[in-house]
Amino acid sequence: MQALARHEHYLAHMIGIKDNYTVLDVGCGVGGPAREIATFAGCKVVGVNNNGYQIERATALTAKRGLSDKVSFVQDNFMVNASSSHSSKCGH
């Protein structure tokens, strides 16, 4: 697990994620990388997934770690929404 955390820290560092950023995690699963990146970079993360059970688990695990103010989750089908518009709603 520590190797995964180090990799997520490396990615956040190399991408240049700052504490005032909001990061979109598409296909977030149960939110492990979202929580790790929020903890490391101090940023906010919004996870999107189409699986309701995974969203429930992600939300519970995030609350247990005390990160609900930094990390949130939305159940949505990102494949449908991504193809329905070519605007850059999340490109900031």
PDB file of N, CA, C and O in Angstrom:
ATOM      1  N   MET A   1       0.812  -1.191   0.000  1.00  0.00           N
ATOM      2  CA  MET A   1       0.000   0.000   0.000  1.00  0.00           C
ATOM      3  C   MET A   1       0.863   1.266   0.000  1.00  0.00           C
ATOM      4  O   MET A   1       0.508   2.262  -0.629  1.00  0.00           O
ATOM      5  N   GLN A   2       1.979   1.223   0.695  1.00  0.00           N
ATOM      6  CA  GLN A   2       2.829   2.409   0.726  1.00  0.00           C
ATOM      7  C   GLN A   2       3.401   2.722  -0.646  1.00  0.00           C
ATOM      8  O   GLN A   2       3.617   3.888  -0.977  1.00  0.00           O
ATOM      9  N   ALA A   3       3.647   1.697  -1.445  1.00  0.00           N
ATOM     10  CA  ALA A   3       4.167   1.935  -2.795  1.00  0.00           C
ATOM     11  C   ALA A   3       3.120   2.656  -3.641  1.00  0.00           C
ATOM     12  O   ALA A   3       3.461   3.543  -4.424  1.00  0.00           O
ATOM     13  N   LEU A   4       1.852   2.284  -3.489  1.00  0.00           N
ATOM     14  CA  LEU A   4       0.787   2.977  -4.208  1.00  0.00           C
ATOM     15  C   LEU A   4       0.681   4.423  -3.761  1.00  0.00           C
ATOM     16  O   LEU A   4       0.544   5.322  -4.591  1.00  0.00           O
ATOM     17  N   ALA A   5       0.743   4.654  -2.469  1.00  0.00           N
ATOM     18  CA  ALA A   5       0.664   6.018  -1.932  1.00  0.00           C
ATOM     19  C   ALA A   5       1.817   6.865  -2.468  1.00  0.00           C
ATOM     20  O   ALA A   5       1.616   8.012  -2.865  1.00  0.00           O
ATOM     21  N   ARG A   6       3.018   6.301  -2.479  1.00  0.00           N
ATOM     22  CA  ARG A   6       4.176   7.044  -3.010  1.00  0.00           C
ATOM     23  C   ARG A   6       3.964   7.397  -4.472  1.00  0.00           C
ATOM     24  O   ARG A   6       4.306   8.498  -4.903  1.00  0.00           O
ATOM     25  N   HIS A   7       3.401   6.467  -5.239  1.00  0.00           N
ATOM     26  CA  HIS A   7       3.138   6.735  -6.659  1.00  0.00           C
ATOM     27  C   HIS A   7       2.106   7.848  -6.810  1.00  0.00           C
ATOM     28  O   HIS A   7       2.260   8.725  -7.661  1.00  0.00           O
ATOM     29  N   GLU A   8       1.064   7.821  -5.999  1.00  0.00           N
ATOM     30  CA  GLU A   8       0.040   8.872  -6.065  1.00  0.00           C
ATOM     31  C   GLU A   8       0.625  10.218  -5.657  1.00  0.00           C
ATOM     32  O   GLU A   8       0.275  11.244  -6.241  1.00  0.00           O
ATOM     33  N   HIS A   9       1.507  10.230  -4.668  1.00  0.00           N
ATOM     34  CA  HIS A   9       2.185  11.465  -4.266  1.00  0.00           C
ATOM     35  C   HIS A   9       3.054  11.972  -5.419  1.00  0.00           C
ATOM     36  O   HIS A   9       3.070  13.166  -5.719  1.00  0.00           O
ATOM     37  N   TYR A  10       3.773  11.052  -6.058  1.00  0.00           N
ATOM     38  CA  TYR A  10       4.626  11.413  -7.192  1.00  0.00           C
ATOM     39  C   TYR A  10       3.797  12.031  -8.317  1.00  0.00           C
ATOM     40  O   TYR A  10       4.173  13.059  -8.879  1.00  0.00           O
ATOM     41  N   LEU A  11       2.671  11.400  -8.643  1.00  0.00           N
ATOM     42  CA  LEU A  11       1.808  11.939  -9.695  1.00  0.00           C
ATOM     43  C   LEU A  11       1.305  13.332  -9.346  1.00  0.00           C
ATOM     44  O   LEU A  11       1.342  14.236 -10.181  1.00  0.00           O
ATOM     45  N   ALA A  12       0.837  13.508  -8.116  1.00  0.00           N
ATOM     46  CA  ALA A  12       0.336  14.821  -7.693  1.00  0.00           C
ATOM     47  C   ALA A  12       1.440  15.874  -7.792  1.00  0.00           C
ATOM     48  O   ALA A  12       1.198  17.005  -8.215  1.00  0.00           O
ATOM     49  N   HIS A  13       2.638  15.493  -7.401  1.00  0.00           N
ATOM     50  CA  HIS A  13       3.779  16.417  -7.462  1.00  0.00           C
ATOM     51  C   HIS A  13       4.136  16.748  -8.908  1.00  0.00           C
ATOM     52  O   HIS A  13       4.324  17.917  -9.245  1.00  0.00           O
ATOM     53  N   MET A  14       4.229  15.741  -9.757  1.00  0.00           N
ATOM     54  CA  MET A  14       4.627  15.948 -11.150  1.00  0.00           C
ATOM     55  C   MET A  14       3.573  16.725 -11.945  1.00  0.00           C
ATOM     56  O   MET A  14       3.911  17.496 -12.843  1.00  0.00           O
ATOM     57  N   ILE A  15       2.306  16.520 -11.613  1.00  0.00           N
ATOM     58  CA  ILE A  15       1.236  17.271 -12.278  1.00  0.00           C
ATOM     59  C   ILE A  15       1.216  18.708 -11.775  1.00  0.00           C
ATOM     60  O   ILE A  15       0.763  19.615 -12.473  1.00  0.00           O
ATOM     61  N   GLY A  16       1.704  18.903 -10.577  1.00  0.00           N
ATOM     62  CA  GLY A  16       1.751  20.245  -9.998  1.00  0.00           C
ATOM     63  C   GLY A  16       0.464  20.635  -9.286  1.00  0.00           C
ATOM     64  O   GLY A  16       0.081  21.805  -9.288  1.00  0.00           O
ATOM     65  N   ILE A  17      -0.203  19.664  -8.680  1.00  0.00           N
ATOM     66  CA  ILE A  17      -1.455  19.937  -7.977  1.00  0.00           C
ATOM     67  C   ILE A  17      -1.163  20.796  -6.745  1.00  0.00           C
ATOM     68  O   ILE A  17      -0.311  20.457  -5.924  1.00  0.00           O
ATOM     69  N   LYS A  18      -1.877  21.900  -6.632  1.00  0.00           N
ATOM     70  CA  LYS A  18      -1.709  22.841  -5.521  1.00  0.00           C
ATOM     71  C   LYS A  18      -2.901  22.744  -4.576  1.00  0.00           C
ATOM     72  O   LYS A  18      -3.935  22.169  -4.917  1.00  0.00           O
ATOM     73  N   ASP A  19      -2.741  23.312  -3.392  1.00  0.00           N
ATOM     74  CA  ASP A  19      -3.802  23.209  -2.389  1.00  0.00           C
ATOM     75  C   ASP A  19      -5.075  23.960  -2.762  1.00  0.00           C
ATOM     76  O   ASP A  19      -6.132  23.685  -2.194  1.00  0.00           O
ATOM     77  N   ASN A  20      -5.005  24.894  -3.695  1.00  0.00           N
ATOM     78  CA  ASN A  20      -6.201  25.625  -4.107  1.00  0.00           C
ATOM     79  C   ASN A  20      -6.881  25.001  -5.333  1.00  0.00           C
ATOM     80  O   ASN A  20      -7.824  25.582  -5.871  1.00  0.00           O
ATOM     81  N   TYR A  21      -6.420  23.835  -5.778  1.00  0.00           N
ATOM     82  CA  TYR A  21      -7.007  23.143  -6.924  1.00  0.00           C
ATOM     83  C   TYR A  21      -8.168  22.255  -6.490  1.00  0.00           C
ATOM     84  O   TYR A  21      -8.257  21.828  -5.338  1.00  0.00           O
ATOM     85  N   THR A  22      -9.048  21.993  -7.444  1.00  0.00           N
ATOM     86  CA  THR A  22     -10.056  20.942  -7.310  1.00  0.00           C
ATOM     87  C   THR A  22      -9.783  19.943  -8.417  1.00  0.00           C
ATOM     88  O   THR A  22      -9.793  20.288  -9.599  1.00  0.00           O
ATOM     89  N   VAL A  23      -9.541  18.710  -8.025  1.00  0.00           N
ATOM     90  CA  VAL A  23      -9.158  17.642  -8.958  1.00  0.00           C
ATOM     91  C   VAL A  23     -10.369  16.752  -9.216  1.00  0.00           C
ATOM     92  O   VAL A  23     -11.117  16.432  -8.291  1.00  0.00           O
ATOM     93  N   LEU A  24     -10.561  16.356 -10.459  1.00  0.00           N
ATOM     94  CA  LEU A  24     -11.632  15.439 -10.831  1.00  0.00           C
ATOM     95  C   LEU A  24     -11.051  14.042 -10.990  1.00  0.00           C
ATOM     96  O   LEU A  24     -10.131  13.831 -11.781  1.00  0.00           O
ATOM     97  N   ASP A  25     -11.590  13.087 -10.235  1.00  0.00           N
ATOM     98  CA  ASP A  25     -11.163  11.685 -10.308  1.00  0.00           C
ATOM     99  C   ASP A  25     -12.278  10.899 -10.993  1.00  0.00           C
ATOM    100  O   ASP A  25     -13.262  10.525 -10.354  1.00  0.00           O
ATOM    101  N   VAL A  26     -12.123  10.653 -12.282  1.00  0.00           N
ATOM    102  CA  VAL A  26     -13.137   9.957 -13.073  1.00  0.00           C
ATOM    103  C   VAL A  26     -12.914   8.457 -12.953  1.00  0.00           C
ATOM    104  O   VAL A  26     -11.823   7.954 -13.222  1.00  0.00           O
ATOM    105  N   GLY A  27     -13.966   7.748 -12.543  1.00  0.00           N
ATOM    106  CA  GLY A  27     -13.840   6.314 -12.305  1.00  0.00           C
ATOM    107  C   GLY A  27     -13.147   6.069 -10.979  1.00  0.00           C
ATOM    108  O   GLY A  27     -12.228   5.255 -10.896  1.00  0.00           O
ATOM    109  N   CYS A  28     -13.579   6.764  -9.948  1.00  0.00           N
ATOM    110  CA  CYS A  28     -12.870   6.821  -8.665  1.00  0.00           C
ATOM    111  C   CYS A  28     -12.946   5.555  -7.822  1.00  0.00           C
ATOM    112  O   CYS A  28     -12.205   5.432  -6.848  1.00  0.00           O
ATOM    113  N   GLY A  29     -13.814   4.615  -8.163  1.00  0.00           N
ATOM    114  CA  GLY A  29     -13.927   3.407  -7.347  1.00  0.00           C
ATOM    115  C   GLY A  29     -14.346   3.747  -5.930  1.00  0.00           C
ATOM    116  O   GLY A  29     -15.323   4.469  -5.730  1.00  0.00           O
ATOM    117  N   VAL A  30     -13.619   3.237  -4.940  1.00  0.00           N
ATOM    118  CA  VAL A  30     -13.941   3.541  -3.543  1.00  0.00           C
ATOM    119  C   VAL A  30     -13.107   4.707  -3.003  1.00  0.00           C
ATOM    120  O   VAL A  30     -13.105   4.953  -1.796  1.00  0.00           O
ATOM    121  N   GLY A  31     -12.408   5.418  -3.869  1.00  0.00           N
ATOM    122  CA  GLY A  31     -11.805   6.692  -3.518  1.00  0.00           C
ATOM    123  C   GLY A  31     -10.428   6.700  -2.904  1.00  0.00           C
ATOM    124  O   GLY A  31      -9.993   7.733  -2.395  1.00  0.00           O
ATOM    125  N   GLY A  32      -9.728   5.591  -2.933  1.00  0.00           N
ATOM    126  CA  GLY A  32      -8.395   5.546  -2.332  1.00  0.00           C
ATOM    127  C   GLY A  32      -7.443   6.603  -2.868  1.00  0.00           C
ATOM    128  O   GLY A  32      -6.900   7.380  -2.083  1.00  0.00           O
ATOM    129  N   PRO A  33      -7.220   6.662  -4.180  1.00  0.00           N
ATOM    130  CA  PRO A  33      -6.333   7.689  -4.717  1.00  0.00           C
ATOM    131  C   PRO A  33      -6.838   9.112  -4.463  1.00  0.00           C
ATOM    132  O   PRO A  33      -6.035  10.019  -4.242  1.00  0.00           O
ATOM    133  N   ALA A  34      -8.139   9.315  -4.491  1.00  0.00           N
ATOM    134  CA  ALA A  34      -8.695  10.649  -4.227  1.00  0.00           C
ATOM    135  C   ALA A  34      -8.321  11.110  -2.822  1.00  0.00           C
ATOM    136  O   ALA A  34      -7.877  12.242  -2.632  1.00  0.00           O
ATOM    137  N   ARG A  35      -8.501  10.231  -1.842  1.00  0.00           N
ATOM    138  CA  ARG A  35      -8.152  10.581  -0.459  1.00  0.00           C
ATOM    139  C   ARG A  35      -6.647  10.809  -0.315  1.00  0.00           C
ATOM    140  O   ARG A  35      -6.223  11.742   0.368  1.00  0.00           O
ATOM    141  N   GLU A  36      -5.861   9.981  -0.941  1.00  0.00           N
ATOM    142  CA  GLU A  36      -4.400  10.094  -0.813  1.00  0.00           C
ATOM    143  C   GLU A  36      -3.895  11.391  -1.426  1.00  0.00           C
ATOM    144  O   GLU A  36      -3.058  12.069  -0.832  1.00  0.00           O
ATOM    145  N   ILE A  37      -4.390  11.741  -2.600  1.00  0.00           N
ATOM    146  CA  ILE A  37      -3.949  12.971  -3.267  1.00  0.00           C
ATOM    147  C   ILE A  37      -4.422  14.197  -2.488  1.00  0.00           C
ATOM    148  O   ILE A  37      -3.677  15.169  -2.359  1.00  0.00           O
ATOM    149  N   ALA A  38      -5.651  14.164  -1.966  1.00  0.00           N
ATOM    150  CA  ALA A  38      -6.140  15.293  -1.163  1.00  0.00           C
ATOM    151  C   ALA A  38      -5.285  15.475   0.087  1.00  0.00           C
ATOM    152  O   ALA A  38      -4.971  16.601   0.471  1.00  0.00           O
ATOM    153  N   THR A  39      -4.912  14.372   0.715  1.00  0.00           N
ATOM    154  CA  THR A  39      -4.079  14.434   1.911  1.00  0.00           C
ATOM    155  C   THR A  39      -2.692  14.975   1.577  1.00  0.00           C
ATOM    156  O   THR A  39      -2.173  15.836   2.288  1.00  0.00           O
ATOM    157  N   PHE A  40      -2.094  14.480   0.507  1.00  0.00           N
ATOM    158  CA  PHE A  40      -0.733  14.877   0.131  1.00  0.00           C
ATOM    159  C   PHE A  40      -0.676  16.326  -0.350  1.00  0.00           C
ATOM    160  O   PHE A  40       0.177  17.098   0.089  1.00  0.00           O
ATOM    161  N   ALA A  41      -1.593  16.694  -1.260  1.00  0.00           N
ATOM    162  CA  ALA A  41      -1.513  18.008  -1.905  1.00  0.00           C
ATOM    163  C   ALA A  41      -2.339  19.077  -1.191  1.00  0.00           C
ATOM    164  O   ALA A  41      -2.147  20.268  -1.435  1.00  0.00           O
ATOM    165  N   GLY A  42      -3.249  18.668  -0.317  1.00  0.00           N
ATOM    166  CA  GLY A  42      -4.098  19.638   0.357  1.00  0.00           C
ATOM    167  C   GLY A  42      -5.214  20.178  -0.507  1.00  0.00           C
ATOM    168  O   GLY A  42      -5.897  21.126  -0.119  1.00  0.00           O
ATOM    169  N   CYS A  43      -5.407  19.591  -1.667  1.00  0.00           N
ATOM    170  CA  CYS A  43      -6.424  20.051  -2.606  1.00  0.00           C
ATOM    171  C   CYS A  43      -7.780  19.408  -2.303  1.00  0.00           C
ATOM    172  O   CYS A  43      -7.896  18.549  -1.429  1.00  0.00           O
ATOM    173  N   LYS A  44      -8.790  19.840  -3.039  1.00  0.00           N
ATOM    174  CA  LYS A  44     -10.086  19.178  -2.995  1.00  0.00           C
ATOM    175  C   LYS A  44     -10.141  18.201  -4.161  1.00  0.00           C
ATOM    176  O   LYS A  44      -9.546  18.434  -5.213  1.00  0.00           O
ATOM    177  N   VAL A  45     -10.869  17.100  -3.957  1.00  0.00           N
ATOM    178  CA  VAL A  45     -11.031  16.108  -5.019  1.00  0.00           C
ATOM    179  C   VAL A  45     -12.506  15.743  -5.100  1.00  0.00           C
ATOM    180  O   VAL A  45     -13.161  15.515  -4.083  1.00  0.00           O
ATOM    181  N   VAL A  46     -13.015  15.692  -6.324  1.00  0.00           N
ATOM    182  CA  VAL A  46     -14.368  15.209  -6.573  1.00  0.00           C
ATOM    183  C   VAL A  46     -14.233  13.925  -7.372  1.00  0.00           C
ATOM    184  O   VAL A  46     -13.691  13.922  -8.476  1.00  0.00           O
ATOM    185  N   GLY A  47     -14.732  12.833  -6.803  1.00  0.00           N
ATOM    186  CA  GLY A  47     -14.704  11.540  -7.473  1.00  0.00           C
ATOM    187  C   GLY A  47     -16.031  11.272  -8.152  1.00  0.00           C
ATOM    188  O   GLY A  47     -17.091  11.551  -7.592  1.00  0.00           O
ATOM    189  N   VAL A  48     -15.973  10.728  -9.363  1.00  0.00           N
ATOM    190  CA  VAL A  48     -17.173  10.394 -10.127  1.00  0.00           C
ATOM    191  C   VAL A  48     -17.119   8.919 -10.485  1.00  0.00           C
ATOM    192  O   VAL A  48     -16.104   8.417 -10.967  1.00  0.00           O
ATOM    193  N   ASN A  49     -18.230   8.231 -10.240  1.00  0.00           N
ATOM    194  CA  ASN A  49     -18.316   6.807 -10.556  1.00  0.00           C
ATOM    195  C   ASN A  49     -19.778   6.467 -10.789  1.00  0.00           C
ATOM    196  O   ASN A  49     -20.666   7.111 -10.232  1.00  0.00           O
ATOM    197  N   ASN A  50     -20.029   5.457 -11.613  1.00  0.00           N
ATOM    198  CA  ASN A  50     -21.416   5.082 -11.892  1.00  0.00           C
ATOM    199  C   ASN A  50     -21.924   3.959 -10.985  1.00  0.00           C
ATOM    200  O   ASN A  50     -23.068   3.528 -11.128  1.00  0.00           O
ATOM    201  N   ASN A  51     -21.105   3.486 -10.069  1.00  0.00           N
ATOM    202  CA  ASN A  51     -21.473   2.382  -9.189  1.00  0.00           C
ATOM    203  C   ASN A  51     -21.874   2.930  -7.816  1.00  0.00           C
ATOM    204  O   ASN A  51     -21.036   3.428  -7.064  1.00  0.00           O
ATOM    205  N   GLY A  52     -23.162   2.829  -7.505  1.00  0.00           N
ATOM    206  CA  GLY A  52     -23.682   3.383  -6.259  1.00  0.00           C
ATOM    207  C   GLY A  52     -23.047   2.801  -5.017  1.00  0.00           C
ATOM    208  O   GLY A  52     -22.779   3.525  -4.058  1.00  0.00           O
ATOM    209  N   TYR A  53     -22.798   1.485  -5.021  1.00  0.00           N
ATOM    210  CA  TYR A  53     -22.171   0.849  -3.865  1.00  0.00           C
ATOM    211  C   TYR A  53     -20.776   1.421  -3.623  1.00  0.00           C
ATOM    212  O   TYR A  53     -20.406   1.694  -2.481  1.00  0.00           O
ATOM    213  N   GLN A  54     -20.002   1.603  -4.693  1.00  0.00           N
ATOM    214  CA  GLN A  54     -18.660   2.157  -4.545  1.00  0.00           C
ATOM    215  C   GLN A  54     -18.704   3.599  -4.048  1.00  0.00           C
ATOM    216  O   GLN A  54     -17.845   4.008  -3.267  1.00  0.00           O
ATOM    217  N   ILE A  55     -19.681   4.362  -4.487  1.00  0.00           N
ATOM    218  CA  ILE A  55     -19.825   5.743  -4.008  1.00  0.00           C
ATOM    219  C   ILE A  55     -20.142   5.747  -2.517  1.00  0.00           C
ATOM    220  O   ILE A  55     -19.580   6.545  -1.767  1.00  0.00           O
ATOM    221  N   GLU A  56     -21.041   4.860  -2.081  1.00  0.00           N
ATOM    222  CA  GLU A  56     -21.363   4.751  -0.650  1.00  0.00           C
ATOM    223  C   GLU A  56     -20.124   4.389   0.164  1.00  0.00           C
ATOM    224  O   GLU A  56     -19.865   5.002   1.200  1.00  0.00           O
ATOM    225  N   ARG A  57     -19.363   3.407  -0.290  1.00  0.00           N
ATOM    226  CA  ARG A  57     -18.136   2.998   0.418  1.00  0.00           C
ATOM    227  C   ARG A  57     -17.118   4.139   0.432  1.00  0.00           C
ATOM    228  O   ARG A  57     -16.504   4.416   1.462  1.00  0.00           O
ATOM    229  N   ALA A  58     -16.943   4.795  -0.711  1.00  0.00           N
ATOM    230  CA  ALA A  58     -15.993   5.903  -0.798  1.00  0.00           C
ATOM    231  C   ALA A  58     -16.360   7.005   0.188  1.00  0.00           C
ATOM    232  O   ALA A  58     -15.492   7.544   0.875  1.00  0.00           O
ATOM    233  N   THR A  59     -17.633   7.336   0.256  1.00  0.00           N
ATOM    234  CA  THR A  59     -18.103   8.387   1.156  1.00  0.00           C
ATOM    235  C   THR A  59     -17.873   7.995   2.620  1.00  0.00           C
ATOM    236  O   THR A  59     -17.421   8.813   3.422  1.00  0.00           O
ATOM    237  N   ALA A  60     -18.184   6.752   2.959  1.00  0.00           N
ATOM    238  CA  ALA A  60     -17.993   6.278   4.341  1.00  0.00           C
ATOM    239  C   ALA A  60     -16.515   6.243   4.718  1.00  0.00           C
ATOM    240  O   ALA A  60     -16.142   6.688   5.803  1.00  0.00           O
ATOM    241  N   LEU A  61     -15.676   5.722   3.835  1.00  0.00           N
ATOM    242  CA  LEU A  61     -14.240   5.652   4.120  1.00  0.00           C
ATOM    243  C   LEU A  61     -13.625   7.047   4.243  1.00  0.00           C
ATOM    244  O   LEU A  61     -12.723   7.267   5.052  1.00  0.00           O
ATOM    245  N   THR A  62     -14.112   7.968   3.446  1.00  0.00           N
ATOM    246  CA  THR A  62     -13.621   9.345   3.490  1.00  0.00           C
ATOM    247  C   THR A  62     -14.008  10.014   4.802  1.00  0.00           C
ATOM    248  O   THR A  62     -13.199  10.717   5.408  1.00  0.00           O
ATOM    249  N   ALA A  63     -15.236   9.795   5.237  1.00  0.00           N
ATOM    250  CA  ALA A  63     -15.690  10.341   6.521  1.00  0.00           C
ATOM    251  C   ALA A  63     -14.873   9.753   7.668  1.00  0.00           C
ATOM    252  O   ALA A  63     -14.489  10.464   8.596  1.00  0.00           O
ATOM    253  N   LYS A  64     -14.616   8.466   7.597  1.00  0.00           N
ATOM    254  CA  LYS A  64     -13.835   7.786   8.646  1.00  0.00           C
ATOM    255  C   LYS A  64     -12.437   8.387   8.774  1.00  0.00           C
ATOM    256  O   LYS A  64     -11.879   8.451   9.870  1.00  0.00           O
ATOM    257  N   ARG A  65     -11.874   8.827   7.645  1.00  0.00           N
ATOM    258  CA  ARG A  65     -10.542   9.457   7.658  1.00  0.00           C
ATOM    259  C   ARG A  65     -10.597  10.951   7.944  1.00  0.00           C
ATOM    260  O   ARG A  65      -9.557  11.606   8.007  1.00  0.00           O
ATOM    261  N   GLY A  66     -11.797  11.499   8.117  1.00  0.00           N
ATOM    262  CA  GLY A  66     -11.936  12.921   8.412  1.00  0.00           C
ATOM    263  C   GLY A  66     -11.651  13.831   7.241  1.00  0.00           C
ATOM    264  O   GLY A  66     -11.196  14.960   7.425  1.00  0.00           O
ATOM    265  N   LEU A  67     -11.913  13.349   6.030  1.00  0.00           N
ATOM    266  CA  LEU A  67     -11.586  14.125   4.832  1.00  0.00           C
ATOM    267  C   LEU A  67     -12.809  14.608   4.052  1.00  0.00           C
ATOM    268  O   LEU A  67     -12.683  15.031   2.902  1.00  0.00           O
ATOM    269  N   SER A  68     -13.987  14.550   4.668  1.00  0.00           N
ATOM    270  CA  SER A  68     -15.211  14.924   3.949  1.00  0.00           C
ATOM    271  C   SER A  68     -15.217  16.383   3.498  1.00  0.00           C
ATOM    272  O   SER A  68     -15.934  16.734   2.562  1.00  0.00           O
ATOM    273  N   ASP A  69     -14.437  17.227   4.144  1.00  0.00           N
ATOM    274  CA  ASP A  69     -14.354  18.621   3.720  1.00  0.00           C
ATOM    275  C   ASP A  69     -13.474  18.794   2.486  1.00  0.00           C
ATOM    276  O   ASP A  69     -13.545  19.823   1.814  1.00  0.00           O
ATOM    277  N   LYS A  70     -12.650  17.799   2.186  1.00  0.00           N
ATOM    278  CA  LYS A  70     -11.732  17.877   1.040  1.00  0.00           C
ATOM    279  C   LYS A  70     -12.134  16.977  -0.126  1.00  0.00           C
ATOM    280  O   LYS A  70     -11.846  17.291  -1.281  1.00  0.00           O
ATOM    281  N   VAL A  71     -12.800  15.857   0.172  1.00  0.00           N
ATOM    282  CA  VAL A  71     -13.081  14.850  -0.857  1.00  0.00           C
ATOM    283  C   VAL A  71     -14.574  14.548  -0.878  1.00  0.00           C
ATOM    284  O   VAL A  71     -15.172  14.259   0.159  1.00  0.00           O
ATOM    285  N   SER A  72     -15.168  14.616  -2.060  1.00  0.00           N
ATOM    286  CA  SER A  72     -16.583  14.292  -2.213  1.00  0.00           C
ATOM    287  C   SER A  72     -16.753  13.377  -3.426  1.00  0.00           C
ATOM    288  O   SER A  72     -15.864  13.253  -4.269  1.00  0.00           O
ATOM    289  N   PHE A  73     -17.921  12.744  -3.485  1.00  0.00           N
ATOM    290  CA  PHE A  73     -18.173  11.764  -4.540  1.00  0.00           C
ATOM    291  C   PHE A  73     -19.555  11.968  -5.142  1.00  0.00           C
ATOM    292  O   PHE A  73     -20.503  12.347  -4.454  1.00  0.00           O
ATOM    293  N   VAL A  74     -19.647  11.709  -6.445  1.00  0.00           N
ATOM    294  CA  VAL A  74     -20.882  11.868  -7.187  1.00  0.00           C
ATOM    295  C   VAL A  74     -21.119  10.606  -8.002  1.00  0.00           C
ATOM    296  O   VAL A  74     -20.224  10.126  -8.697  1.00  0.00           O
ATOM    297  N   GLN A  75     -22.336  10.071  -7.909  1.00  0.00           N
ATOM    298  CA  GLN A  75     -22.683   8.941  -8.762  1.00  0.00           C
ATOM    299  C   GLN A  75     -23.217   9.495 -10.073  1.00  0.00           C
ATOM    300  O   GLN A  75     -24.227  10.198 -10.096  1.00  0.00           O
ATOM    301  N   ASP A  76     -22.534   9.173 -11.160  1.00  0.00           N
ATOM    302  CA  ASP A  76     -22.924   9.657 -12.484  1.00  0.00           C
ATOM    303  C   ASP A  76     -22.256   8.782 -13.533  1.00  0.00           C
ATOM    304  O   ASP A  76     -21.239   8.142 -13.268  1.00  0.00           O
ATOM    305  N   ASN A  77     -22.824   8.763 -14.694  1.00  0.00           N
ATOM    306  CA  ASN A  77     -22.236   8.029 -15.811  1.00  0.00           C
ATOM    307  C   ASN A  77     -21.394   9.001 -16.621  1.00  0.00           C
ATOM    308  O   ASN A  77     -21.906   9.682 -17.509  1.00  0.00           O
ATOM    309  N   PHE A  78     -20.110   9.066 -16.318  1.00  0.00           N
ATOM    310  CA  PHE A  78     -19.223  10.028 -16.962  1.00  0.00           C
ATOM    311  C   PHE A  78     -19.074   9.773 -18.457  1.00  0.00           C
ATOM    312  O   PHE A  78     -18.738  10.697 -19.198  1.00  0.00           O
ATOM    313  N   MET A  79     -19.314   8.553 -18.921  1.00  0.00           N
ATOM    314  CA  MET A  79     -19.223   8.261 -20.356  1.00  0.00           C
ATOM    315  C   MET A  79     -20.348   8.954 -21.119  1.00  0.00           C
ATOM    316  O   MET A  79     -20.124   9.450 -22.223  1.00  0.00           O
ATOM    317  N   VAL A  80     -21.535   8.997 -20.559  1.00  0.00           N
ATOM    318  CA  VAL A  80     -22.656   9.671 -21.204  1.00  0.00           C
ATOM    319  C   VAL A  80     -22.446  11.173 -21.174  1.00  0.00           C
ATOM    320  O   VAL A  80     -22.604  11.842 -22.195  1.00  0.00           O
ATOM    321  N   ASN A  81     -22.097  11.706 -20.026  1.00  0.00           N
ATOM    322  CA  ASN A  81     -21.924  13.145 -19.896  1.00  0.00           C
ATOM    323  C   ASN A  81     -20.721  13.667 -20.666  1.00  0.00           C
ATOM    324  O   ASN A  81     -20.745  14.791 -21.166  1.00  0.00           O
ATOM    325  N   ALA A  82     -19.684  12.873 -20.763  1.00  0.00           N
ATOM    326  CA  ALA A  82     -18.492  13.301 -21.501  1.00  0.00           C
ATOM    327  C   ALA A  82     -18.774  13.421 -22.991  1.00  0.00           C
ATOM    328  O   ALA A  82     -18.216  14.293 -23.658  1.00  0.00           O
ATOM    329  N   SER A  83     -19.616  12.574 -23.510  1.00  0.00           N
ATOM    330  CA  SER A  83     -19.883  12.603 -24.950  1.00  0.00           C
ATOM    331  C   SER A  83     -21.033  13.541 -25.305  1.00  0.00           C
ATOM    332  O   SER A  83     -21.224  13.843 -26.483  1.00  0.00           O
ATOM    333  N   SER A  84     -21.813  14.016 -24.317  1.00  0.00           N
ATOM    334  CA  SER A  84     -22.963  14.840 -24.608  1.00  0.00           C
ATOM    335  C   SER A  84     -22.593  16.318 -24.783  1.00  0.00           C
ATOM    336  O   SER A  84     -23.405  17.106 -25.268  1.00  0.00           O
ATOM    337  N   SER A  85     -21.390  16.689 -24.398  1.00  0.00           N
ATOM    338  CA  SER A  85     -20.987  18.085 -24.500  1.00  0.00           C
ATOM    339  C   SER A  85     -19.498  18.162 -24.760  1.00  0.00           C
ATOM    340  O   SER A  85     -18.720  17.370 -24.228  1.00  0.00           O
ATOM    341  N   HIS A  86     -19.111  19.109 -25.573  1.00  0.00           N
ATOM    342  CA  HIS A  86     -17.686  19.290 -25.849  1.00  0.00           C
ATOM    343  C   HIS A  86     -17.120  20.485 -25.099  1.00  0.00           C
ATOM    344  O   HIS A  86     -15.996  20.912 -25.364  1.00  0.00           O
ATOM    345  N   SER A  87     -17.888  21.024 -24.167  1.00  0.00           N
ATOM    346  CA  SER A  87     -17.388  22.155 -23.389  1.00  0.00           C
ATOM    347  C   SER A  87     -16.383  21.671 -22.358  1.00  0.00           C
ATOM    348  O   SER A  87     -16.336  20.485 -22.028  1.00  0.00           O
ATOM    349  N   SER A  88     -15.593  22.583 -21.861  1.00  0.00           N
ATOM    350  CA  SER A  88     -14.581  22.210 -20.867  1.00  0.00           C
ATOM    351  C   SER A  88     -15.057  22.612 -19.476  1.00  0.00           C
ATOM    352  O   SER A  88     -14.451  23.469 -18.831  1.00  0.00           O
ATOM    353  N   LYS A  89     -16.139  21.995 -19.017  1.00  0.00           N
ATOM    354  CA  LYS A  89     -16.702  22.309 -17.708  1.00  0.00           C
ATOM    355  C   LYS A  89     -15.697  22.038 -16.596  1.00  0.00           C
ATOM    356  O   LYS A  89     -15.687  22.752 -15.593  1.00  0.00           O
ATOM    357  N   CYS A  90     -14.862  21.036 -16.748  1.00  0.00           N
ATOM    358  CA  CYS A  90     -13.921  20.656 -15.687  1.00  0.00           C
ATOM    359  C   CYS A  90     -12.495  20.958 -16.082  1.00  0.00           C
ATOM    360  O   CYS A  90     -11.574  20.408 -15.478  1.00  0.00           O
ATOM    361  N   GLY A  91     -12.277  21.784 -17.039  1.00  0.00           N
ATOM    362  CA  GLY A  91     -10.935  22.016 -17.551  1.00  0.00           C
ATOM    363  C   GLY A  91     -10.210  23.177 -16.908  1.00  0.00           C
ATOM    364  O   GLY A  91      -9.247  23.690 -17.478  1.00  0.00           O
ATOM    365  N   HIS A  92     -10.641  23.598 -15.754  1.00  0.00           N
ATOM    366  CA  HIS A  92      -9.979  24.751 -15.117  1.00  0.00           C
ATOM    367  C   HIS A  92      -9.000  24.292 -14.074  1.00  0.00           C
ATOM    368  O   HIS A  92      -8.349  25.117 -13.433  1.00  0.00           O
TER     369      HIS A  92
END
